[in-house]
Amino acid sequence: MNNVIRTSWRDAATLIVLSKKKVVVPRECVNYDILFQTRTASASFANSVVFPGGVTEPSDASDEWLKLFRSFGFGQRHFEAFHGPGAPVTPILRDNPVKRHIALRITAIRETFEELGLLLASTEHQKDRSSLSASILPGLDVKHWQSKISKNPEELLTLCKTLGCYPDIWSLHYWSNWLTPIHFPKRFDTAFFVTTLDNRPEDLESSSEVVHVQWASPDDILAKYHKSELVLFPPQSYELNRLRHAPDCEELIRFAAKRSSGGNALLYPVILKARDGELHLLPGDELYPSNVDYLNDGQIIQKDKTVREIRESCQTLHRFEASTAKQFVIKNCKLDNHIDMGDRIIPVA
């Protein structure tokens, strides 16, 4: 599977940035907002609302990063803490999970800076670190460095050496891993990370691929999605519904940090065609195939039953349904010691 995915999907990383609300809005499920961007018509995931992120570059995996981190007191035990013993090695962590974890976090930080001008970087020595929150580098000539890094990703290392800092990869916590279905024209194997900021910046410098930047709660974005006021792709919709079950920002980050090194299952939707619609099955669903053909649309499952009949015949469900309504359905399914969403049917559009 590693070689198949390696040649057909591009590795990517995305970052869910949280910031605690100063004033909690009544009836909202959480006490934090999330940083969102709306993509342009010409960008990947055109016109959709997404978390910042993008594809990996060779420079993200340079050994020069390890030298830089070591100069701030980080050693092998700090690197190895990213991937715990027995944690799943999905294709995106191939060959060397620890080095891949470091590179993917650098990708997420670099892309967030390129797209939004938000640089998560620290000048603290390892022995002085105490907070789970991410650090933002102050006094930065954002436009200058955005331009340089967008043209040449290696310039992020130049920035860090010039300004005496390092990407704050220890504030990023591994959250999930999504693989784009084969029928999409652009396909990505994406690691999702989550982090939090103590003080949110409001004056972010977005790139030409971004038309709008906002801080908003999961409820706010999902409500607009249900009214067809914006576009969300399934991974974003899924993660926002999952985050709604973690109401407190500080508790969420502690939970994320604790489970981060335990890894994640690969979330890859497999299509099942029903009589009146289709299902996108996710791992853990009892109808999810034991052997997935990641390069063959012909693996689509066919059943001569309605979407509802299929649901009622199953005991363990983890799926998106699309028939007269579009909804996410989960029942008796718990994955990766992750947030327990319970048994729910959630409208998604």
C-alpha positions as CSV (number, residue, x, y, z in Angstrom):
1,M,0.0,0.0,0.0
2,N,2.9,2.4,0.8
3,N,4.1,2.3,-2.8
4,V,0.7,2.7,-4.3
5,I,-0.2,5.8,-2.3
6,R,3.3,7.2,-2.7
7,T,3.0,7.4,-6.5
8,S,-0.7,8.5,-6.6
9,W,-1.3,11.0,-3.8
10,R,0.7,14.0,-2.7
11,D,1.7,14.2,0.9
12,A,0.3,17.2,2.7
13,A,-0.3,18.7,6.2
14,T,-3.0,20.9,7.5
15,L,-3.3,22.8,10.8
16,I,-6.4,23.3,13.0
17,V,-5.6,26.5,14.9
18,L,-7.7,27.1,18.0
19,S,-8.1,30.3,20.1
20,K,-10.2,30.6,23.2
21,K,-13.1,33.0,23.0
22,K,-12.9,36.1,25.2
23,V,-16.7,36.0,25.4
24,V,-18.6,32.7,25.2
25,V,-21.6,32.9,22.9
26,P,-24.8,31.4,24.4
27,R,-25.9,28.1,22.8
28,E,-22.6,27.4,21.1
29,C,-21.1,24.1,21.9
30,V,-17.5,25.2,22.4
31,N,-15.6,28.0,24.1
32,Y,-13.1,28.5,21.2
33,D,-12.9,29.7,17.6
34,I,-10.9,28.1,14.8
35,L,-8.9,29.8,12.1
36,F,-10.4,29.3,8.6
37,Q,-9.6,30.4,5.1
38,T,-11.7,30.5,2.0
39,R,-9.8,29.3,-1.1
40,T,-9.9,31.1,-4.5
41,A,-11.6,29.6,-7.6
42,S,-8.1,28.6,-9.0
43,A,-6.7,27.0,-5.9
44,S,-6.9,23.4,-4.7
45,F,-10.3,22.8,-3.1
46,A,-11.6,25.8,-5.0
47,N,-14.1,28.2,-3.2
48,S,-14.2,26.0,-0.1
49,V,-13.6,26.9,3.5
50,V,-10.6,25.0,4.8
51,F,-7.9,24.9,7.5
52,P,-4.5,26.3,6.4
53,G,-2.1,23.8,5.0
54,G,-0.6,22.4,1.8
55,V,1.8,19.9,0.2
56,T,5.1,18.8,1.6
57,E,8.4,20.0,0.1
58,P,11.8,18.2,0.2
59,S,13.2,21.0,2.3
60,D,10.7,20.2,5.1
61,A,12.6,16.9,5.7
62,S,16.1,18.4,5.6
63,D,18.6,17.2,8.3
64,E,19.4,20.8,8.8
65,W,16.2,21.1,10.9
66,L,17.5,18.5,13.3
67,K,20.7,20.5,13.8
68,L,18.7,23.7,14.4
69,F,16.4,22.0,17.0
70,R,19.5,20.5,18.8
71,S,21.0,24.0,19.1
72,F,17.9,24.8,21.2
73,G,18.4,21.8,23.5
74,F,16.2,19.3,21.8
75,G,17.6,15.8,21.6
76,Q,16.6,12.3,20.3
77,R,14.1,11.6,23.1
78,H,12.2,14.8,22.2
79,F,12.1,13.7,18.6
80,E,11.1,10.1,19.4
81,A,8.2,11.4,21.5
82,F,6.3,12.2,18.3
83,H,5.7,8.5,17.6
84,G,5.0,6.1,20.4
85,P,5.8,2.4,20.5
86,G,3.2,0.4,18.6
87,A,1.6,3.4,17.0
88,P,0.2,2.7,13.5
89,V,2.5,3.5,10.6
90,T,0.2,4.7,7.9
91,P,1.7,5.5,4.5
92,I,2.3,9.1,5.3
93,L,4.7,8.0,8.1
94,R,6.5,5.6,5.8
95,D,10.2,4.6,6.2
96,N,10.9,6.7,9.3
97,P,7.9,7.8,11.4
98,V,9.8,10.1,13.7
99,K,11.4,12.1,10.8
100,R,8.1,12.1,8.9
101,H,6.4,13.6,12.0
102,I,9.0,16.4,12.1
103,A,8.7,17.1,8.4
104,L,4.9,17.1,8.3
105,R,4.8,19.6,11.2
106,I,7.2,21.9,9.4
107,T,5.0,21.6,6.3
108,A,1.9,22.7,8.3
109,I,3.8,25.6,9.9
110,R,5.4,26.7,6.6
111,E,2.1,26.5,4.6
112,T,0.2,28.4,7.4
113,F,2.8,31.2,7.1
114,E,2.7,31.2,3.3
115,E,-1.1,31.4,3.2
116,L,-1.9,33.5,6.2
117,G,1.3,35.2,7.4
118,L,1.0,33.4,10.8
119,L,4.4,32.0,11.8
120,L,4.3,29.5,14.7
121,A,7.9,29.8,15.8
122,S,9.7,29.9,19.2
123,T,13.0,31.3,20.6
124,E,12.7,29.4,23.8
125,H,15.3,26.8,24.8
126,Q,13.9,23.4,25.4
127,K,14.4,23.6,29.2
128,D,12.3,26.8,29.4
129,R,9.3,25.4,27.6
130,S,6.2,24.9,29.7
131,S,3.1,25.8,27.7
132,L,1.1,23.6,25.4
133,S,0.1,26.7,23.4
134,A,1.9,27.7,20.2
135,S,4.3,30.6,20.1
136,I,4.1,33.4,17.4
137,L,7.2,35.1,16.4
138,P,6.9,38.9,16.9
139,G,8.4,41.8,14.9
140,L,8.6,39.8,11.7
141,D,8.6,41.4,8.2
142,V,5.8,39.2,7.1
143,K,5.4,40.2,3.5
144,H,9.2,40.0,2.9
145,W,9.5,36.5,4.2
146,Q,6.2,35.3,2.8
147,S,7.4,36.2,-0.7
148,K,10.8,34.5,-0.2
149,I,9.4,31.3,1.3
150,S,6.6,31.0,-1.3
151,K,9.2,31.2,-4.0
152,N,11.6,28.8,-2.3
153,P,10.5,26.7,0.7
154,E,14.1,26.4,1.8
155,E,14.0,30.0,2.9
156,L,12.0,29.0,6.0
157,L,15.3,27.6,7.4
158,T,17.0,30.8,6.4
159,L,14.4,32.8,8.3
160,C,14.9,30.7,11.4
161,K,18.6,31.0,11.4
162,T,18.5,34.7,10.7
163,L,16.1,35.5,13.5
164,G,17.3,32.9,16.0
165,C,14.1,30.8,16.2
166,Y,12.7,27.4,15.2
167,P,9.3,26.1,14.0
168,D,7.2,25.4,17.1
169,I,6.6,21.8,16.1
170,W,6.1,20.7,19.7
171,S,2.9,22.7,19.9
172,L,1.3,20.8,17.1
173,H,-0.5,17.6,18.0
174,Y,-1.3,14.8,15.5
175,W,-5.0,14.7,15.1
176,S,-6.0,12.6,12.0
177,N,-5.0,11.3,8.6
178,W,-7.2,11.6,5.5
179,L,-6.6,10.1,2.1
180,T,-8.5,11.7,-0.9
181,P,-10.7,9.2,-2.8
182,I,-9.4,8.1,-6.2
183,H,-12.2,9.8,-8.2
184,F,-11.0,13.3,-7.2
185,P,-8.8,15.0,-9.8
186,K,-6.3,16.1,-7.1
187,R,-5.5,13.6,-4.4
188,F,-3.7,14.2,-1.1
189,D,-2.5,12.0,1.8
190,T,-3.0,14.6,4.5
191,A,-1.9,14.7,8.2
192,F,-4.1,16.9,10.3
193,F,-2.6,18.6,13.4
194,V,-4.2,20.8,16.1
195,T,-2.7,23.6,18.1
196,T,-3.9,26.6,20.2
197,L,-2.9,30.2,20.5
198,D,-3.2,32.2,23.8
199,N,-3.7,35.4,21.8
200,R,-5.2,35.4,18.4
201,P,-3.9,37.7,15.7
202,E,-6.6,39.5,13.7
203,D,-4.5,41.3,11.1
204,L,-3.3,38.3,9.1
205,E,-1.6,38.7,5.7
206,S,-3.3,36.2,3.3
207,S,-1.8,35.0,0.1
208,S,-3.2,35.2,-3.5
209,E,-4.8,31.8,-3.0
210,V,-6.9,33.0,-0.1
211,V,-9.9,35.3,-0.5
212,H,-11.1,35.4,3.1
213,V,-9.7,34.7,6.5
214,Q,-11.8,34.4,9.7
215,W,-12.0,33.1,13.2
216,A,-15.2,31.2,13.7
217,S,-16.7,28.5,15.9
218,P,-17.5,25.0,14.5
219,D,-21.2,25.8,15.0
220,D,-21.0,28.9,13.0
221,I,-19.2,27.3,10.0
222,L,-21.5,24.2,10.1
223,A,-24.6,26.4,10.3
224,K,-23.5,28.3,7.2
225,Y,-22.7,25.0,5.4
226,H,-26.1,23.6,6.1
227,K,-27.6,26.8,4.5
228,S,-25.4,26.3,1.5
229,E,-23.6,29.6,2.2
230,L,-20.2,28.0,1.9
231,V,-18.5,24.9,0.7
232,L,-17.0,22.2,3.0
233,F,-15.3,19.0,1.9
234,P,-16.0,15.8,3.9
235,P,-12.8,15.9,6.0
236,Q,-13.5,19.5,7.2
237,S,-17.1,18.7,7.9
238,Y,-16.2,15.5,9.8
239,E,-13.5,17.2,11.9
240,L,-15.8,20.1,12.8
241,N,-18.5,17.8,13.9
242,R,-15.9,15.8,16.0
243,L,-14.6,19.0,17.5
244,R,-18.1,20.1,18.6
245,H,-17.8,17.2,21.2
246,A,-14.8,18.8,22.8
247,P,-16.3,22.0,24.4
248,D,-13.3,23.4,26.3
249,C,-10.2,24.6,24.5
250,E,-7.7,23.8,27.3
251,E,-9.1,20.3,27.9
252,L,-9.1,19.7,24.1
253,I,-5.4,20.6,23.8
254,R,-4.4,18.4,26.8
255,F,-6.4,15.5,25.2
256,A,-4.8,16.1,21.8
257,A,-1.3,16.3,23.3
258,K,-1.8,13.1,25.3
259,R,-3.0,11.0,22.3
260,S,-0.8,12.6,19.6
261,S,2.0,10.0,19.8
262,G,-0.5,7.1,19.6
263,G,-1.1,7.7,15.8
264,N,-4.2,7.5,13.7
265,A,-6.0,5.1,11.4
266,L,-6.1,6.1,7.7
267,L,-9.5,7.7,6.9
268,Y,-10.2,6.7,3.3
269,P,-13.9,6.8,2.1
270,V,-15.0,3.7,0.1
271,I,-18.2,4.2,-2.0
272,L,-21.2,1.9,-1.7
273,K,-23.9,2.4,-4.4
274,A,-27.4,2.0,-3.0
275,R,-30.8,1.9,-4.8
276,D,-31.6,5.5,-4.0
277,G,-28.2,7.0,-3.3
278,E,-24.7,6.2,-2.1
279,L,-22.7,5.7,1.1
280,H,-19.1,6.8,1.7
281,L,-17.9,4.2,4.2
282,L,-15.1,4.9,6.7
283,P,-12.8,2.5,8.6
284,G,-14.7,0.9,11.5
285,D,-17.9,0.6,9.5
286,E,-19.0,-3.1,9.4
287,L,-19.3,-2.8,5.6
288,Y,-15.8,-1.3,5.1
289,P,-13.8,-3.7,3.0
290,S,-10.9,-5.6,4.7
291,N,-8.7,-5.0,1.6
292,V,-9.0,-1.6,0.0
293,D,-7.9,-1.1,-3.6
294,Y,-6.7,2.5,-3.5
295,L,-6.3,2.8,-7.3
296,N,-9.5,1.1,-8.6
297,D,-12.8,2.9,-8.9
298,G,-14.2,-0.5,-9.8
299,Q,-14.1,-1.5,-6.1
300,I,-17.3,0.5,-5.6
301,I,-19.7,-1.7,-3.7
302,Q,-23.3,-2.3,-5.1
303,K,-26.3,-3.2,-3.1
304,D,-29.9,-3.4,-4.2
305,K,-31.3,-1.8,-1.1
306,T,-32.1,1.7,-0.1
307,V,-29.7,3.8,2.0
308,R,-32.1,3.5,5.0
309,E,-32.4,-0.3,4.6
310,I,-28.7,-0.7,4.5
311,R,-28.3,1.4,7.7
312,E,-31.0,-0.6,9.5
313,S,-29.3,-3.9,8.7
314,C,-26.0,-2.8,10.2
315,Q,-24.9,-2.7,13.8
316,T,-21.6,-0.7,13.5
317,L,-21.8,2.4,11.3
318,H,-19.2,5.0,10.4
319,R,-20.3,6.6,7.1
320,F,-21.6,9.5,5.1
321,E,-25.0,8.9,3.5
322,A,-26.3,10.7,0.4
323,S,-29.8,10.1,-0.8
324,T,-32.8,12.4,-0.2
325,A,-30.6,14.0,2.6
326,K,-26.9,14.2,3.2
327,Q,-25.8,13.1,6.6
328,F,-23.0,11.6,8.7
329,V,-24.0,8.5,10.6
330,I,-22.0,6.9,13.5
331,K,-23.1,4.1,15.7
332,N,-21.1,1.7,18.0
333,C,-17.9,2.9,16.5
334,K,-14.9,4.2,18.4
335,L,-11.5,4.8,16.7
336,D,-8.0,5.4,17.9
337,N,-9.0,6.4,21.4
338,H,-10.2,9.6,19.8
339,I,-13.2,11.8,20.7
340,D,-16.3,9.7,21.3
341,M,-19.1,11.2,19.2
342,G,-21.6,8.7,20.5
343,D,-24.4,7.3,18.2
344,R,-25.6,10.1,16.0
345,I,-27.1,11.1,12.7
346,I,-25.8,14.5,11.7
347,P,-26.9,16.5,8.7
348,V,-23.9,17.6,6.6
349,A,-25.5,19.7,3.9
